[in-house]
Amino acid sequence: MKALLEKRIHERRDYGAPIIVSIFNKKKFFDAQTLNNCTDGICFKSSTFLRPGTTVYLRVKKFLPDTSGTCAFEGLRAASLGEIKWCRELADTDAGTYEVGVKYPGPAY
């Protein structure tokens, strides 16, 4: 079995934080949970399917204390726009649970 090719330039950090996701310029929003992040993107778990190419607004509801000794939430933006790059249903969970990859636009400031 082939290993997945890592496409990220920046280090990925595992960090679970509650977030609010909304489709950009729409009134629809929902809760989600971050799985990991880096300076140019984020991966989260959601019960909502999101079509690749969709622009979303992400906002962290609460930063949780980091007990690992490193800054796991480094690179996690408190609020940002992003583009859905992929969305796949998780096979080992209840039906209708998705893992979603988002790329932030432009450089992080």
N, C-alpha and C positions, 0 to 999 in steps of 0.2 A: 504494500500500500504506500502510495506517495504521500509525503508530508505536504501540507499546504504551504505555498510560497508566501513568505511574509513580505507585504508590500509597504509597510510603514517605514518611514524614515526615522521617526522619533520613537523613543522607548515607550512601550505600553505599560500602564500601571493599573493593576486591579484595584477597584474601589467601588463600593456599592453606596449610592446615595439616591434618595428619592428625588425625582425630577418631574416637571410638568412639560409636556410636549404639546405644541399646537401647530396646526397647518398654518403657514404664513398667510396673513390677511383673511383668515377664516375664524369664526367664533368657536369652532370645535377644538377642545383640548382634552387631554387625558393624562393620568398618572403613569409613570414608568419607573424603572430602577436601573441605574447605571451598572454596567458590568466591568468595563475598563475604559481608560481614556489615554490620550496622548495630546501633545500640543496642537496637532492638526485634525483631531477627530475624536469620536466617542462611540462606544458600543453600549446599547441598553436593551433591556428586556421589556416587552410590552404585550398587551393583549389585543393590540390594534395592528392590523397589517398596513404598512406604508409603502406606496409605490416608489421604486427608485426614480430619482430625478425630482421628487417633491421637495420643496423648500419648507423647513420647519423652524420654529422658534423654540429653543430649549432654555429652561430656567431651573436651577437647582433650588429645591424647596428648603433643604437643610444640609449643611455640611456636617458629617458625622465625625466624631473624634477619631483621629488616626492613631492607632495603638501599635503600629508595626515598627515605629522608630524612623521610618522614612516618610516623606511627604507623598503619600499615595494619591492625593487629589491634585498634585501639581499638574498643571496643564488643563485641569477641568475648569471651564469657564462658568462663572456664576450665571451668565445669560449670554446666549449667542444664537445667531442664525446658523443653519447648516443645511446641507443637501443629503438626502437619503441616497446612499450608494448601493446598499443591498438590504434585503429583508427576507429572512428565511424562518420557516416554522421549525420549532424545536421538537425533535422526535421523542425525546425522553421526558416530556412534560405533558400536561393536559393539552388537548387539541385547542388551537387558537392562541398559543403562546409563541411569540416571535422574538428573534434576536435581530437587532437593527443596527446597521453601521452608518454613521453620519460623518461627513467631512465638513470641517469648518471652512469658510471662505477666507482666502487671503492669509497673510502672516498673522501670527498671534502678537498682540502688543502688550 
